[in-house]
Amino acid sequence: MATRIEEAASYALVQLTTKGPPNRPRDGLQTGTARKIEVEATALERELRAGVEGDVVFDESARALYASNASNYRMAPIGAVLPRNTGDVLYTLAASRRYGAPVIACVGGTGMPGQTVNVAVVLDFSRYMNRLIELNAEEKYARVQPGLVLDDLRRTAKQHRLTFGPDPATRSRCTLGGTIGNNSCGTHPVIAGMTADNIDEPEIATYDGVRMTAGATTESERQQIISADGRRGEIYARLKSLLDANSDRIRSGGRAKAILF
Ligand SMILES: Cc1cc2nc3c(=O)[nH]c(=O)nc-3n(C[C@H](O)[C@H](O)[C@H](O)COP(=O)(O)OP(=O)(O)OC[C@H]3O[C@@H](n4cnc5c(N)ncnc54)[C@H](O)[C@@H]3O)c2cc1C
């Protein structure tokens, strides 16, 4: 959902113009459907403070800090939450949803097309959720939190003569969360693949309240997930139809042409 600030009558109430996906996907020129929403920022901040263990920063200097990243874009967010744990993340998503506030994740802020800059509640994983939880050298996998800096993982892995292949130039600053979000590759994708090729089981929390682990499935496991009721099955079903509709085009080097959600 793309958002742009329309007018901030007072900080207590932020008005946004949001753009949903085009409702006529076959019309390549249609850019989306616009709608205005209002977010009661002060009330949302109060609610977040009541339930988040980490930091909730809605003051002007914090908003100024999150208003830019490595891109050319500038937009003051509604505020930022620096979660201490998964509970904080889920709480922030649920509270923001109740108030109609968009949420974006930000970590190193080195992404260049401006994805971490918007009129939204920023979830910044870099301060607290930045740990390497487990490195299993024998089975060659690591479990990480999204704010872990890429070089911190690579340094520890090196002690076991291992590495994480994708190596963006920003690897001393950028994080695993941002690297997954961007599907970064660095200079060695021919050897190591892109980030998506090196991720086994992402743990996902969606804005609308679904929490799930994704990853490789057999065809029958995938069918079981799709047949089960609920949003998870719906997401898998839409992914499958996206794949079915585009696999020839993707294999021949083209781009997928569809809208997923
Ligand atoms: C000088 C320079 C050189 C660069 N060189 C390369 C390069 O060689 N190769 C390359 O591939 N890229 C490169 N980049 C781009 C960028 O550094 C990488 O893509 C980097 O991996 C982004 O990581 P980050 O932590 O800064 O992410 P951010 O910019 O903070 O976030 C990136 C995206 O991930 C999303 N995201 C972050 N965490 C989560 C989460 N927990 N859940 C959901 N979404 C999340 C964000 O919302 C955003 O959309 C370069 C950028 C610069 C400025």
The ligand as an SDF file (V2000), in Angstrom:
LIG
                    3D

 53 58  0  0  0  0  0  0  0  0999 V2000
   26.2050    2.2540   -1.1820 C   0  0  0  0  0  0  0  0  0  0  0  0
   25.2330    1.0910   -1.2690 C   0  0  0  0  0  0  0  0  0  0  0  0
   25.6560   -0.0930   -1.8260 C   0  0  0  0  0  0  0  0  0  0  0  0
   24.7740   -1.1710   -1.9390 C   0  0  0  0  0  0  0  0  0  0  0  0
   25.2090   -2.3300   -2.4930 N   0  0  0  0  0  0  0  0  0  0  0  0
   24.3630   -3.3680   -2.6700 C   0  0  0  0  0  0  0  0  0  0  0  0
   24.8290   -4.5850   -3.3040 C   0  0  0  0  0  0  0  0  0  0  0  0
   25.9890   -4.7220   -3.6660 O   0  0  0  0  0  0  0  0  0  0  0  0
   23.9210   -5.5790   -3.4850 N   0  0  0  0  0  0  0  0  0  0  0  0
   22.6080   -5.4800   -3.0850 C   0  0  0  0  0  0  0  0  0  0  0  0
   21.8460   -6.4170   -3.2780 O   0  0  0  0  0  0  0  0  0  0  0  0
   22.1560   -4.3340   -2.4640 N   0  0  0  0  0  0  0  0  0  0  0  0
   22.9900   -3.2940   -2.2540 C   0  0  0  0  0  0  0  0  0  0  0  0
   22.5440   -2.1420   -1.6570 N   0  0  0  0  0  0  0  0  0  0  0  0
   21.1720   -2.0530   -1.1550 C   0  0  0  0  0  0  0  0  0  0  0  0
   21.0420   -2.3700    0.3630 C   0  0  0  0  0  0  0  0  0  0  0  0
   22.1950   -2.0470    1.0760 O   0  0  0  0  0  0  0  0  0  0  0  0
   20.7760   -3.8360    0.6160 C   0  0  0  0  0  0  0  0  0  0  0  0
   19.6300   -4.2000   -0.0900 O   0  0  0  0  0  0  0  0  0  0  0  0
   20.6300   -4.2040    2.0940 C   0  0  0  0  0  0  0  0  0  0  0  0
   20.6170   -5.6210    2.1850 O   0  0  0  0  0  0  0  0  0  0  0  0
   19.4210   -3.6560    2.7990 C   0  0  0  0  0  0  0  0  0  0  0  0
   19.5040   -3.9580    4.1900 O   0  0  0  0  0  0  0  0  0  0  0  0
   19.0180   -2.9560    5.3230 P   0  0  0  0  0  0  0  0  0  0  0  0
   19.1850   -3.6370    6.6450 O   0  0  0  0  0  0  0  0  0  0  0  0
   19.6480   -1.6190    5.1840 O   0  0  0  0  0  0  0  0  0  0  0  0
   17.4600   -2.8790    4.9640 O   0  0  0  0  0  0  0  0  0  0  0  0
   16.4390   -1.6610    4.9500 P   0  0  0  0  0  0  0  0  0  0  0  0
   16.8100   -0.6860    3.8850 O   0  0  0  0  0  0  0  0  0  0  0  0
   16.2290   -1.1320    6.3260 O   0  0  0  0  0  0  0  0  0  0  0  0
   15.1290   -2.4750    4.5200 O   0  0  0  0  0  0  0  0  0  0  0  0
   15.0560   -3.0630    3.2320 C   0  0  0  0  0  0  0  0  0  0  0  0
   13.6520   -3.6410    2.9970 C   0  0  0  0  0  0  0  0  0  0  0  0
   13.4240   -4.7620    3.8540 O   0  0  0  0  0  0  0  0  0  0  0  0
   12.2110   -4.5730    4.5880 C   0  0  0  0  0  0  0  0  0  0  0  0
   12.3550   -5.2130    5.8940 N   0  0  0  0  0  0  0  0  0  0  0  0
   13.3670   -5.0650    6.7800 C   0  0  0  0  0  0  0  0  0  0  0  0
   13.1640   -5.8170    7.8710 N   0  0  0  0  0  0  0  0  0  0  0  0
   11.9920   -6.4600    7.6840 C   0  0  0  0  0  0  0  0  0  0  0  0
   11.2390   -7.3640    8.4750 C   0  0  0  0  0  0  0  0  0  0  0  0
   11.6430   -7.7670    9.6670 N   0  0  0  0  0  0  0  0  0  0  0  0
   10.0550   -7.8140    7.9780 N   0  0  0  0  0  0  0  0  0  0  0  0
    9.6270   -7.4090    6.7550 C   0  0  0  0  0  0  0  0  0  0  0  0
   10.3040   -6.5490    5.9620 N   0  0  0  0  0  0  0  0  0  0  0  0
   11.4680   -6.0860    6.4180 C   0  0  0  0  0  0  0  0  0  0  0  0
   12.0660   -3.0640    4.6860 C   0  0  0  0  0  0  0  0  0  0  0  0
   10.7280   -2.6520    4.9400 O   0  0  0  0  0  0  0  0  0  0  0  0
   12.5380   -2.6400    3.3040 C   0  0  0  0  0  0  0  0  0  0  0  0
   11.4960   -2.8150    2.3680 O   0  0  0  0  0  0  0  0  0  0  0  0
   23.4240   -1.0420   -1.5100 C   0  0  0  0  0  0  0  0  0  0  0  0
   23.0040    0.1780   -0.9390 C   0  0  0  0  0  0  0  0  0  0  0  0
   23.8820    1.2360   -0.8190 C   0  0  0  0  0  0  0  0  0  0  0  0
   23.4100    2.5200   -0.1960 C   0  0  0  0  0  0  0  0  0  0  0  0
  1  2  1  0
  2  3  1  0
  2 52  2  0
  3  4  2  0
  4  5  1  0
  4 50  1  0
  5  6  2  0
  6  7  1  0
  6 13  1  0
  7  8  2  0
  7  9  1  0
  9 10  1  0
 10 11  2  0
 10 12  1  0
 12 13  2  0
 13 14  1  0
 14 15  1  0
 14 50  1  0
 15 16  1  0
 16 17  1  0
 16 18  1  0
 18 19  1  0
 18 20  1  0
 20 21  1  0
 20 22  1  0
 22 23  1  0
 23 24  1  0
 24 25  2  0
 24 26  1  0
 24 27  1  0
 27 28  1  0
 28 29  2  0
 28 30  1  0
 28 31  1  0
 31 32  1  0
 32 33  1  0
 33 34  1  0
 33 48  1  0
 34 35  1  0
 35 36  1  0
 35 46  1  0
 36 37  1  0
 36 45  1  0
 37 38  2  0
 38 39  1  0
 39 40  1  0
 39 45  2  0
 40 41  1  0
 40 42  2  0
 42 43  1  0
 43 44  2  0
 44 45  1  0
 46 47  1  0
 46 48  1  0
 48 49  1  0
 50 51  2  0
 51 52  1  0
 52 53  1  0
M  END
$$$$
